[in-house]
Amino acid sequence: MPHKHNADRRRRIPKMSFKVRNWRAYEAGLRRRGSLTLWIEDAVLGDWQSTGPGGQARYTDAAIQTSLMLRMAFKLALRETEGLMMSVLTLMGLTLSAPDHSTVSRRAVALPVIQPAQMPLGPVHVLIDSTGLQVYGAGQWLEVKHGLKSRRTWRKLHLAVDAANGMIVAQTLTDQDADDPSQVGPLLNQIDDPIGRVTADGAYDGVPIYQMIVAYGDEIEVVIPPRSTAVPSGEPGPPTQRDRHLAMIAEHGRLAWQATTGYGQRSLVETTMGRYKALIGPQLRARGFAAQHTEAAVGVAVLNRMAAAGRPDSVRRQPVIAFQLGIEGHLALDLSSAPTPLAAHRH
């Protein structure tokens, strides 16, 4: 959050601690993430491949997607992915063949986009943000080979996250020169269910963004912090959402605005981006831009599968202040952490 309480002395404040309330289910979900129990549905096996001229196998999009998802989940090279797929099909006692690494690499360029995760019924609270992914290109080769410094090439992954369950509901991949507001429309176009609220950081502030979001529904609430230099629109009629945000900040302050609007929930999309880089990886392996689009979409699909396997239900620990009367009659304070509201106890 850009504005925090006690910002000038936060280094002296201890880090917040949290308690996981569903630890048993979450621990079982973490074990399922690393399970090697693999199976392929009968519907996919029935449409796995066909035979072309000369007996050459022709693989469907489902077969290519399966190989790419296994590659992303276990962080394998293409040839290692081919060997894993062959082992799985052999252990299942099937006579099917696995797509070779050349076919997977070639087909990934034009592979159809994987559909985002299913969302619950009702208005969705969408959190939008972007993060950078490294690309190993000519600049990195020169730096490794000759020690020359050059401009680093990277891509921007734009995500739309459901605040209720942390699932990624839309994603786009652009080059490093694309600005964040330009991807709001493409992200919202991927969401079919009604949208109740859109939350983003100050980089998305601007009258055009508000107008674009409202075009998807007049009842959508937009929570974007205005810039420090923002001024009211001055349009006739009732004040716009952005004007109301400016009036509230001018009257009560920016911290009060953040607490009233629930802007702190935007941290959930930052958590999702950190989860993507930790579980999927901070860089793209594909060389071509089209293949990188597919790689990012597959990575999002794998991350949603992992999140569906088990997510922590955590609550913030509130400090409990206990007063104790010492032997010499002095009042002592005992500060501890517990997942209960702030309370004072006298012994």
Residue, then its C-alpha position, 0 to 999 in steps of 0.5 A: m500500500p502506498h500510504k501506511h500508518n507509522a511509515d517513518r518508523r515501520r522498521r521498528i514495528p515487528k512483522m505481522s504474524f498469521k495463524v492458519r485455521n485449516w492447517r490439516a486440509y492445507e497440509a494435505g493439499l500441499r502433499r497433493r501438489g507433489s503427488l506423482t499419481l497421474w491419470i488421463e481422462d478417458a475422454v482425452l485418451g479417446d481423442w489423443q492422436s490420429t494417424g496420418p499418411g505413412g502411419q505418422a501420429r497426429y496429436t490433438d491440442a489436448a495432448i499438447q496441452t497435457s505435455l505443456m502443463l506437466r512441463m510447467a508443473f515439474k519445471l522440465a525441459l522439452r525432452e524430459t517432458e517427452g520422457l515423462m509422458m512416455s513413462v506415464l502412458t507406459l505405466m497406464g498400459l496404453t499403446l498411445s505415443a507421447p508427443d515428441h519435443s519438436t512437435v510440442s515446441r512447434r505446436a505451442v506457437a498456435l495452441p488455442v488459449i486455455q480457458p480461465a478458471q470457473m468463477p462462482l455465481g454472482p458479482v466478482h470482485v476483480l483485482i488487476d495488476s501486472t508483473g515482469l517475467q524475464v526472457y533469456g535473449a541476446g542481451q543475457w547471452l552477451e552478459v553471460k558470454h562476454g560480461l557486457k551489460s545490455r538492456r534486459t528484455w522482459r515481458k509483462l504478465h497482466l493478471a485479473v484475480d478473483a478476490a474471493n478465492g484467489m483464482i486467476v480469472a484472466q491474463t494477458l502477456t505484453d512486451q515491456d513497453a505496453d502500459d498497464p491501463s491498456q490491458v484493462g479492457p482485454l482482461l475484462n473481456q475474458i470475464d463472462d460473469p457479472i463484475g461487482r468491483v474492480t480494484a487496481d493501484g494508482a498506475y491505472d488512475g484516469v478518467p478513461i479507465y473509469q469510463m472503460i470499466v463502467a462500460y461493462g456495467d453501470e453498477i461496477e464499483v471502481v477502487i483506484p487511488p487517484r494521483s496526488t495531482a488529480v483534480p475533480s472532473g468538473e462535469p455537470g451533474p452528480p459527481t463521478q466515482r473518481d470525484r467522490h474518491l477525491a472528495m473523501i481523500a480531501e476530507h478524511g485523508r488517504l489512509a481513511w479512504q483506503a480503510t473505507t473502500g477496502y483497498g487493502q485487498r489489492s495485496l491479494v493480487e500481489t500475493t498471486m504474482g509472488r506465488y506464480k514466480a515461486l511455483i511456475g518461475p520468474q522467467l519464460r523459456a519460450r523464444g518466440f512471442a506467440a509461444q510465450h503467450t501459450e507458456a504464460a496461459v499454461g502457467v496460469a492454468v497450472l497455478n490455478r490447479m495447484a491453488a484449487a488443491g489446497r489454500p490456507d485460511s489464515v487470520r491475523r494474530q492480534p497481540v494480547i496484553a496481559f497485566q501481571l503484578g510482580i513480587e515487588g508490586h510493580l506492574a509488568l506487561d506480557l505481550s504475546s500473539a494470539p488469533t483473538p481480538l485485542a484483550a486485556h487480562r489482569h492477574 
